[in-house]
Amino acid sequence: MKHQCCDTSSTNTEDTTRKIKVLVVDDEPIQVDSLRRGLFIHQYDSAGAQGVTEALKLLESPAGREIDVLLTDLTMPGRGGLSLIERARAIKPALPVIVITGLTHTPEIEAVRQMGIPILNKPFDPDQLDRLIRRCVGGSKG
């Protein structure tokens, strides 16, 4: 099954010199920082958000237009990752999404799978995330 994130028909191709920008969302600041460091090492730009509310503010702002991929945890206090995905898709319908989680069998995970969104189980290899992001945005980094 082709992941919905990997549909490159609507990928941002306006500026091929710009690095891919990933929005990292997790309720744990150490996770956000760790993921952002890994993305930097793999030559990505990133923005971080601690939770759904902060992520939605960023996506709804003018800076949100620069986000190429949403990388989100699924389990967060209050509105979780599933709620974020639904709202993010309302704001930016073609936004590729990747879910990271430590869980394996929950109704939320099943919902994400049915949406065709790829899931990376924690812990994961940073190279695996890099490959998945590249597939989601058409195979190239700016």
N, CA, C and O of each residue as an XYZ file, in Angstrom:
568
protein
N       0.837     -1.178      0.000
C       0.000      0.000      0.000
C       0.885      1.244      0.000
O       1.784      1.377      0.830
N       0.627      2.132     -0.916
C       1.389      3.377     -0.982
C       0.891      4.302      0.116
O      -0.309      4.546      0.238
N       1.818      4.812      0.911
C       1.432      5.717      1.985
C       0.985      7.033      1.385
O       1.559      7.524      0.413
N      -0.056      7.595      1.986
C      -0.581      8.863      1.522
C       0.481      9.947      1.573
O       0.463     10.870      0.758
N       1.405      9.848      2.516
C       2.441     10.879      2.607
C       3.338     10.851      1.387
O       4.019     11.832      1.089
N       3.341      9.756      0.694
C       4.279      9.595     -0.412
C       3.699     10.008     -1.752
O       4.356      9.828     -2.777
N       2.496     10.552     -1.781
C       1.901     11.047     -3.012
C       2.584     12.359     -3.357
O       2.326     13.376     -2.713
N       3.443     12.354     -4.354
C       4.245     13.536     -4.680
C       3.554     14.462     -5.670
O       4.155     15.440     -6.112
N       2.307     14.177     -6.027
C       1.638     15.008     -7.017
C       1.404     16.429     -6.535
O       1.244     17.340     -7.346
N       1.380     16.631     -5.201
C       1.117     17.968     -4.683
C       2.279     18.506     -3.854
O       2.089     19.393     -3.022
N       3.452     17.989     -4.071
C       4.609     18.407     -3.297
C       5.011     19.822     -3.684
O       4.839     20.236     -4.831
N       5.548     20.562     -2.717
C       6.010     21.920     -2.969
C       7.249     21.861     -3.862
O       8.289     21.336     -3.465
N       7.124     22.401     -5.064
C       8.263     22.415     -5.986
C       8.632     23.834     -6.381
O       9.399     24.033     -7.324
N       8.097     24.824     -5.675
C       8.331     26.209     -6.039
C       9.792     26.610     -5.867
O      10.341     27.298     -6.728
N      10.421     26.203     -4.794
C      11.779     26.626     -4.496
C      12.638     25.394     -4.268
O      12.629     24.813     -3.183
N      13.379     25.000     -5.292
C      14.154     23.774     -5.198
C      15.457     23.967     -4.426
O      16.158     22.989     -4.162
N      15.799     25.201     -4.058
C      17.018     25.410     -3.287
C      16.748     25.404     -1.782
O      17.685     25.331     -0.986
N      15.519     25.476     -1.399
C      15.130     25.511      0.012
C      15.172     24.102      0.593
O      14.764     23.138     -0.053
N      15.672     23.999      1.822
C      15.680     22.703      2.499
C      14.253     22.313      2.877
O      13.398     23.171      3.097
N      14.016     21.027      2.948
C      12.730     20.511      3.400
C      12.556     20.911      4.868
O      13.480     20.772      5.669
N      11.376     21.404      5.210
C      11.113     21.829      6.587
C      10.091     20.891      7.226
O       8.997     20.682      6.703
N      10.476     20.340      8.359
C       9.660     19.373      9.084
C       9.175     20.003     10.384
O       9.966     20.558     11.146
N       7.877     19.916     10.632
C       7.325     20.346     11.914
C       7.279     19.135     12.835
O       6.583     18.158     12.558
N       8.025     19.209     13.930
C       8.117     18.130     14.913
C       7.198     18.461     16.088
O       7.323     19.518     16.705
N       6.268     17.543     16.391
C       5.309     17.794     17.461
C       5.344     16.643     18.467
O       5.151     15.479     18.116
N       5.590     16.997     19.708
C       5.576     16.029     20.807
C       5.336     16.828     22.075
O       5.711     17.998     22.154
N       4.716     16.208     23.064
C       4.483     16.913     24.323
C       5.722     16.925     25.210
O       5.767     17.653     26.202
N       6.720     16.131     24.864
C       7.951     16.077     25.656
C       9.044     16.898     24.963
O       9.483     16.551     23.866
N       9.485     17.997     25.609
C      10.493     18.859     24.987
C      11.764     18.115     24.592
O      12.361     18.420     23.559
N      12.182     17.152     25.392
C      13.408     16.412     25.064
C      13.248     15.623     23.762
O      14.208     15.475     23.006
N      12.052     15.123     23.501
C      11.785     14.400     22.248
C      11.829     15.360     21.060
O      12.404     15.042     20.019
N      11.222     16.529     21.220
C      11.240     17.533     20.152
C      12.688     17.908     19.832
O      13.088     17.931     18.668
N      13.463     18.200     20.869
C      14.861     18.595     20.660
C      15.675     17.482     20.016
O      16.460     17.735     19.102
N      15.495     16.270     20.480
C      16.234     15.126     19.939
C      15.900     14.900     18.466
O      16.795     14.691     17.647
N      14.635     14.940     18.140
C      14.226     14.750     16.740
C      14.751     15.877     15.858
O      15.202     15.635     14.739
N      14.693     17.087     16.354
C      15.193     18.224     15.569
C      16.691     18.111     15.326
O      17.164     18.446     14.241
N      17.451     17.640     16.325
C      18.898     17.436     16.125
C      19.140     16.390     15.036
O      20.001     16.572     14.175
N      18.387     15.309     15.079
C      18.523     14.271     14.055
C      18.174     14.783     12.668
O      18.829     14.426     11.689
N      17.151     15.613     12.579
C      16.767     16.192     11.287
C      17.851     17.136     10.780
O      18.136     17.162      9.583
N      18.458     17.910     11.678
C      19.542     18.807     11.301
C      20.717     18.013     10.721
O      21.290     18.392      9.698
N      21.060     16.930     11.374
C      22.157     16.083     10.899
C      21.879     15.565      9.489
O      22.796     15.408      8.683
N      20.594     15.298      9.197
C      20.205     14.802      7.875
C      19.868     15.945      6.907
O      19.267     15.714      5.858
N      20.258     17.180      7.260
C      20.151     18.336      6.368
C      18.723     18.867      6.178
O      18.413     19.425      5.125
N      17.868     18.704      7.161
C      16.522     19.262      7.099
C      16.442     20.503      7.968
O      17.157     20.622      8.962
N      15.565     21.430      7.589
C      15.159     22.498      8.480
C      14.026     21.936      9.326
O      13.343     21.003      8.903
N      13.821     22.484     10.498
C      12.714     22.001     11.319
C      12.191     23.104     12.212
O      12.867     24.093     12.492
N      10.978     22.897     12.641
C      10.356     23.725     13.661
C       9.813     22.752     14.690
O       9.441     21.628     14.352
N       9.767     23.175     15.929
C       9.271     22.301     16.978
C       8.058     22.887     17.655
O       7.925     24.105     17.781
N       7.168     22.005     18.093
C       5.983     22.429     18.832
C       5.732     21.429     19.947
O       5.785     20.218     19.736
N       5.462     21.949     21.129
C       5.138     21.103     22.259
C       3.621     20.997     22.363
O       2.976     21.783     23.056
N       3.069     20.024     21.670
C       1.641     19.783     21.745
C       0.861     20.329     20.567
O       1.374     21.056     19.716
N      -0.397     19.942     20.560
C      -1.288     20.226     19.436
C      -1.563     21.724     19.292
O      -1.510     22.252     18.181
N      -1.851     22.404     20.380
C      -2.199     23.823     20.303
C      -1.074     24.639     19.679
O      -1.313     25.462     18.796
N       0.152     24.408     20.140
C       1.306     25.135     19.602
C       1.522     24.794     18.121
O       1.840     25.674     17.322
N       1.349     23.530     17.764
C       1.527     23.109     16.364
C       0.491     23.770     15.461
O       0.820     24.226     14.365
N      -0.745     23.821     15.911
C      -1.796     24.432     15.093
C      -1.571     25.927     14.919
O      -1.823     26.472     13.844
N      -1.101     26.593     15.963
C      -0.788     28.028     15.843
C       0.263     28.241     14.764
O       0.155     29.156     13.948
N       1.281     27.386     14.767
C       2.335     27.518     13.773
C       1.794     27.233     12.365
O       2.081     27.976     11.426
N       1.014     26.162     12.223
C       0.472     25.813     10.907
C      -0.468     26.888     10.365
O      -0.541     27.100      9.155
N      -1.180     27.558     11.256
C      -2.121     28.595     10.831
C      -1.444     29.936     10.567
O      -2.060     30.834      9.993
N      -0.195     30.082     10.977
C       0.541     31.332     10.786
C       1.138     31.370      9.377
O       1.165     30.350      8.689
N       1.613     32.537      8.946
C       2.291     32.604      7.637
C       3.477     31.636      7.539
O       3.757     31.116      6.458
N       4.172     31.392      8.646
C       5.304     30.457      8.644
C       4.844     29.029      8.352
O       5.644     28.202      7.914
N       3.592     28.737      8.585
C       3.055     27.402      8.330
C       3.103     26.999      6.871
O       3.121     25.811      6.548
N       3.124     27.993      5.984
C       3.211     27.683      4.544
C       4.537     27.015      4.191
O       4.630     26.323      3.177
N       5.566     27.216      5.024
C       6.890     26.647      4.748
C       7.036     25.211      5.235
O       8.036     24.563      4.927
N       6.068     24.701      5.983
C       6.151     23.340      6.506
C       5.874     22.351      5.382
O       4.844     22.428      4.712
N       6.810     21.417      5.182
C       6.679     20.419      4.120
C       6.204     19.068      4.632
O       5.586     18.307      3.888
N       6.486     18.759      5.899
C       6.128     17.460      6.486
C       5.764     17.687      7.950
O       6.418     18.457      8.654
N       4.714     17.008      8.395
C       4.328     17.014      9.799
C       4.766     15.693     10.409
O       4.348     14.624      9.963
N       5.613     15.773     11.431
C       6.104     14.608     12.165
C       5.551     14.724     13.575
O       5.966     15.599     14.334
N       4.616     13.848     13.932
C       3.941     14.016     15.208
C       3.848     12.733     16.013
O       3.693     11.637     15.473
N       3.949     12.909     17.322
C       3.649     11.833     18.246
C       2.138     11.659     18.216
O       1.410     12.579     17.841
N       1.672     10.493     18.606
C       0.237     10.230     18.591
C      -0.384     10.486     19.955
O      -1.502     10.994     20.047
N       0.335     10.137     21.009
C      -0.212     10.232     22.358
C       0.321     11.475     23.050
O       1.494     11.550     23.413
N      -0.571     12.455     23.226
C      -0.223     13.689     23.918
C      -1.411     14.090     24.787
O      -2.552     13.752     24.471
N      -1.155     14.801     25.870
C      -2.260     15.242     26.731
C      -3.237     16.139     25.972
O      -2.860     16.839     25.032
N      -4.484     16.103     26.396
C      -5.494     16.939     25.738
C      -5.789     16.398     24.361
O      -6.042     15.206     24.187
N      -5.755     17.274     23.391
C      -5.972     16.847     22.006
C      -4.715     16.134     21.530
O      -3.627     16.710     21.555
N      -4.855     14.916     21.107
C      -3.700     14.119     20.709
C      -3.352     14.278     19.242
O      -3.874     15.143     18.539
N      -2.449     13.410     18.808
C      -1.945     13.456     17.448
C      -3.003     13.273     16.378
O      -2.914     13.880     15.311
N      -3.999     12.450     16.645
C      -5.064     12.227     15.660
C      -5.840     13.521     15.414
O      -6.162     13.854     14.273
N      -6.129     14.231     16.474
C      -6.803     15.522     16.349
C      -5.939     16.506     15.562
O      -6.443     17.251     14.721
N      -4.639     16.502     15.838
C      -3.715     17.374     15.112
C      -3.716     17.055     13.624
O      -3.777     17.958     12.790
N      -3.649     15.779     13.296
C      -3.635     15.378     11.888
C      -4.888     15.875     11.174
O      -4.807     16.421     10.075
N      -6.036     15.684     11.799
C      -7.296     16.111     11.180
C      -7.324     17.622     10.970
O      -7.728     18.087      9.905
N      -6.902     18.391     11.969
C      -6.895     19.857     11.843
C      -5.828     20.317     10.844
O      -6.061     21.235     10.058
N      -4.659     19.674     10.881
C      -3.596     20.053      9.944
C      -4.035     19.824      8.507
O      -3.744     20.636      7.629
N      -4.728     18.729      8.265
C      -5.216     18.439      6.915
C      -6.295     19.427      6.489
O      -6.440     19.701      5.298
N      -7.054     19.965      7.439
C      -8.042     20.991      7.103
C      -7.337     22.295      6.713
O      -7.800     23.014      5.828
N      -6.229     22.592      7.370
C      -5.463     23.804      7.098
C      -4.651     23.661      5.818
O      -4.603     24.575      4.995
N      -4.019     22.510      5.660
C      -3.089     22.272      4.554
C      -3.317     20.846      4.043
O      -2.584     19.936      4.430
N      -4.309     20.636      3.190
C      -4.740     19.283      2.808
C      -3.659     18.370      2.231
O      -3.729     17.154      2.413
N      -2.676     18.917      1.551
C      -1.657     18.077      0.916
C      -0.452     17.813      1.807
O       0.522     17.206      1.361
N      -0.502     18.260      3.066
C       0.646     18.120      3.959
C       0.931     16.653      4.265
O       0.075     15.959      4.813
N       2.123     16.175      3.919
C       2.494     14.808      4.284
C       2.644     14.685      5.804
O       3.140     15.599      6.463
N       2.216     13.563      6.343
C       2.258     13.318      7.778
C       2.982     12.009      8.052
O       2.804     11.026      7.333
N       3.795     12.007      9.093
C       4.433     10.794      9.607
C       4.151     10.761     11.102
O       4.347     11.759     11.795
N       3.692      9.620     11.599
C       3.401      9.471     13.018
C       4.521      8.677     13.674
O       4.980      7.665     13.145
N       4.952      9.158     14.842
C       5.905      8.407     15.658
C       5.194      8.046     16.953
O       4.485      8.873     17.527
N       5.380      6.823     17.410
C       4.684      6.389     18.609
C       5.399      5.221     19.264
O       6.130      4.473     18.615
N       5.179      5.083     20.536
C       5.684      3.931     21.271
C       4.609      2.858     21.406
O       4.867      1.775     21.930
N       3.416      3.160     20.935
C       2.299      2.219     21.028
C       2.220      1.351     19.783
O       2.762      1.702     18.735
N       1.544      0.215     19.903
C       1.412     -0.650     18.728
C      -0.026     -0.958     18.345
O      -0.338     -1.016     17.156
N      -0.897     -1.154     19.302
C      -2.272     -1.543     18.968
C      -3.272     -0.720     19.759
O      -3.619     -1.066     20.889
N      -3.733      0.371     19.163
C      -4.762      1.204     19.781
C      -5.736      1.618     18.683
O      -5.405      1.531     17.500
N      -6.919      2.061     19.056
C      -7.844      2.568     18.038
C      -7.256      3.738     17.247
O      -7.521      3.874     16.052
N      -6.455      4.588     17.912
C      -5.848      5.723     17.215
C      -4.866      5.256     16.142
O      -4.818      5.813     15.045
N      -4.088      4.231     16.472
C      -3.121      3.707     15.496
C      -3.864      3.111     14.306
O      -3.462      3.311     13.160
N      -4.925      2.393     14.567
C      -5.726      1.834     13.471
C      -6.293      2.935     12.591
O      -6.313      2.804     11.367
N      -6.755      4.020     13.205
C      -7.287      5.152     12.432
C      -6.201      5.754     11.549
O      -6.449      6.085     10.390
N      -4.996      5.897     12.102
C      -3.874      6.445     11.331
C      -3.550      5.514     10.158
O      -3.338      5.972      9.035
N      -3.513      4.218     10.425
C      -3.237      3.252      9.340
C      -4.285      3.343      8.244
O      -3.957      3.288      7.059
N      -5.548      3.484      8.638
C      -6.620      3.570      7.639
C      -6.522      4.846      6.810
O      -7.014      4.891      5.682
N      -5.897      5.876      7.355
C      -5.673      7.112      6.602
C      -4.496      6.965      5.643
O      -4.257      7.849      4.821
N      -3.766      5.868      5.737
C      -2.607      5.656      4.872
C      -1.380      6.413      5.322
O      -0.472      6.650      4.524
N      -1.335      6.796      6.584
C      -0.211      7.558      7.122
C       0.822      6.586      7.685
O       0.469      5.689      8.452
N       2.083      6.750      7.319
C       3.117      5.862      7.850
C       3.359      6.089      9.337
O       3.260      7.209      9.838
N       3.678      5.001     10.026
C       3.926      5.034     11.462
C       5.326      4.499     11.725
O       5.696      3.433     11.234
N       6.097      5.246     12.500
C       7.400      4.781     12.964
C       7.274      4.484     14.447
O       6.883      5.351     15.229
N       7.603      3.264     14.833
C       7.553      2.894     16.239
C       8.855      3.277     16.921
O       9.946      3.005     16.420
N       8.712      3.924     18.095
C       9.881      4.298     18.901
C      10.429      3.045     19.564
O       9.653      2.172     19.953
N      11.724      2.934     19.700
C      12.747      3.766     19.072
C      12.914      3.369     17.611
O      12.623      2.233     17.235
N      13.373      4.287     16.801
C      13.591      3.999     15.388
C      14.947      4.547     14.970
O      15.532      5.395     15.645
N      15.425      4.051     13.857
C      16.707      4.466     13.296
C      16.509      5.808     12.582
O      15.618      5.913     11.739
N      17.303      6.826     12.887
C      17.164      8.119     12.212
C      17.270      8.019     10.689
O      16.649      8.802      9.971
N      18.043      7.072     10.203
C      18.136      6.885      8.750
C      16.804      6.423      8.171
O      16.465      6.762      7.037
N      16.051      5.650      8.950
C      14.729      5.205      8.511
C      13.794      6.415      8.367
O      13.033      6.504      7.403
N      13.855      7.337      9.323
C      13.050      8.554      9.241
C      13.472      9.376      8.031
O      12.618      9.893      7.312
N      14.757      9.503      7.799
C      15.269     10.249      6.651
C      14.714      9.680      5.347
O      14.239     10.431      4.495
N      14.772      8.370      5.189
C      14.258      7.734      3.964
C      12.765      7.988      3.795
O      12.299      8.252      2.686
N      12.028      7.909      4.873
C      10.587      8.115      4.819
C      10.247      9.561      4.452
O       9.354      9.797      3.638
N      10.937     10.512      5.033
C      10.705     11.921      4.688
C      10.992     12.144      3.209
O      10.205     12.781      2.510
N      12.124     11.616      2.731
C      12.460     11.802      1.313
C      11.394     11.201      0.400
O      11.053     11.789     -0.627
N      10.869     10.040      0.766
C       9.785      9.453     -0.032
C       8.557     10.347     -0.027
O       7.882     10.496     -1.045
N       8.273     10.939      1.124
C       7.089     11.785      1.261
C       7.170     13.063      0.429
O       6.141     13.590      0.005
N       8.362     13.558      0.195
C       8.498     14.822     -0.541
C       9.104     14.620     -1.927
O       9.546     15.581     -2.557
N       9.125     13.421     -2.389
C       9.537     13.195     -3.763
C      10.979     12.809     -3.961
O      11.466     12.832     -5.092
N      11.684     12.455     -2.898
C      13.003     11.864     -3.048
C      14.177     12.811     -3.055
O      15.316     12.365     -3.198
N      13.944     14.118     -2.905
C      15.098     15.023     -2.944
C      15.080     15.937     -1.736
O      14.027     16.240     -1.176
N      16.247     16.361     -1.354
C      16.395     17.386     -0.313
C      16.996     18.606     -0.967
O      17.923     18.490     -1.770
N      16.471     19.794     -0.629
C      16.917     21.045     -1.222
C      18.337     21.356     -1.022
O      18.813     22.392     -1.485
